[in-house]
Amino acid sequence: MTNPLAEARASNTETPILTVEIKHTALTGGVLRLVQGVEDLTATIPGTGAVVFTAAGIDILLPSKDSEGTQQLTINIDNVSNMIYSEMLKIVIANRSAQSEVKVNTRVYLASDLSSPKESVPMIGVSVAMTVTSSRISAIFAPLYDNFFPRLRYYPNKYHGVKYA
C-alpha cells in the first residue's frame, strides 16, 4: 500500500489541499478553520465529522535549519477578511490579560478524497501578530518539547557521570 499524499506529490496528478485549524477559547465556537485557496471547502475531520473551511490566502514558512533545535513554523494569512481579522483579534486581546493556549493543526487533503486528511500536524501557537491586511501565527511542534529523550531523565544519583557533564 502506498502513501496517497506522497504519490500525489510525486506524480503531480492532483494538488494537495492545505487546511489550518486554530483552536482558542476566545474564538467564536472555539475554532477557526481555513483552507488555502479561493473557495470554501467541506471536508471530514476524524472524530468531528464534516466541517467547512473558510477560503484564505495561506502561506506556510517552514522552520529554518539551525543549531538551536527549535522547530518553529510560521503561518501567514494574507488579505484577511473582516471575519478572520475579528476572530484573530479576539485571540490577541484575550492573551493580553491571561495567556491561553492556541492550538494549531495543519491538515492536507487530496481533492479526490475529502473523507480524511492524508497528513495532520498538531502544534501549539507561540505568537500571533496582526496587521489590517494580514495575520501571522508562529507555532511549535509541541510533542517534541513535551517528551524526554529517550523517555527518562538522567539524575546524578543514578547516573554518576552526569554531574560532571
N, C-alpha and C positions, 0 to 999 in steps of 0.2 A: 504494500500500500504506500503510495507516495503522498507527500505533503502538498495539498492543493495550492497553498499560497506560494510555496517555492516553485511549483510547476507553472503557475500563472506568471510569476515574475520572470522566470527563465524563458518561457515561450512567448511572452508578450501577447497572449491571446485575449486577456481582459485586464483592465486596470483595477488594482486593489482599491477599495473604498476605505478611507481613513475616517474614523469617528473618535470623538473625545467626549468623555462623560466627566462632569465636575460635580462633586457632592460637597455640600456645606449646609449647615443648619440655617443660615440666613437666606438661602435661595428659596424662591417660590417653589413649593413642592419638595424642597431639599435637594434638587438635582437640576443640572443644565446639560442638555445633550446637543452636541454639534456634529455636523458632518462636513468634510471638505468637499466643496462643490457649490453649485448654484441652485440645486433643487433639494427640497427636504427628502429625507429617507425614512422609510418604515422598515425596521429590522427587528430581529428577535434577540433578546439578551437572555441567556440561560438563567432560569430561576426568576425572571421578571416577566417575560413574555414579550409581545410585540410593543415596541416603543417608537416614537417619532423623534428623529434627529433633525435639528434646525440647520439649514444651509448656512455656511460661513466660510470666509477666506482663512483657512487654517494652514499654518506652515510650522513644521517641527524642526528645530535645530538640535542635532544630535550632540551628545556630550563630547567635549574636546578630549584629546588624548594628552594626559599629563601625569605627573608623578604623585599627585595629591591623593588619588584614589577615589575622589568624589565622582559620581555619575549623575550629573545634573542635566536634565532635559529641559529645553525651553520651547513652549508652545506659544506661537504668535497668532493672534486672531485679528486680521485686518478688516477695515471697512465695516466695523461692527454696527449692527442695527441698534435702534433705541432700546429694544427689549434686551439684547445681550449686554449693552452698556449699563442699563439699570440693574441687571442681575449681578454683573461683576462688581458694580459699585457697592451693592449690598455686602459683598464679601469684604471689600476694603474697609467699609465703615464698621462692620461687625468686629473685625480683627483689630481695630484701633483700641477698643476697650478691653476685650478679652480674646486672647488668641485661641481660635478654634481650628481644628484640623481640616484642611482642604484635601479631599481625596480626588485624585485624577486617574482615570482609566482610559487608555487608548486601545481601541479595538480596530482590527482590519477585517473587512468583509470582502467577499467577491460578489459581483453583480449577479452571477448565476446562482448563488446560494446565500440568501439573507437569513436563513434559519438559525445560523450560529456563527459567531466570529471565528475566523481562521487563526487569529492571533490576538491575545489580550495581555496588556501590560499594566498592572496596577502600580500607582505611585502615590507619593504624598507631596502636596504642593508646599513649597517653602516661601514663595513670594508671589505677589500679584501686583503688577504695575499697569497703569492705565493712562491713556490719553483720550481725547474726544473721538478719535477715529480708530484706535487700536487698543488691544489688551495683550498683556504678556503674563504667562504663568510659568514659573520655574518649578520643576518637580524633581524629586529624587526617587531612586528605586529603593523604597523603604525596607524591603526584606533583607537587603544586603547590610543595612545598618543595624537591624534588629537581631542578627544572628552572630554567634561567635564561631570562630574557626579553630579547630574542627569540632565545634559543638561543646567545648568545655573550656574552662578558664584555667590558666596556669598560675597557681599560687606558690610562693616560695616555701611554704611549709610542706608541700607535697613534691614540688619540683625545685630542688635546692639551687640549681644553676640559674634560675630565673632572676634571683635577686642581684646577680652580677651583670645582667643584660641591660 
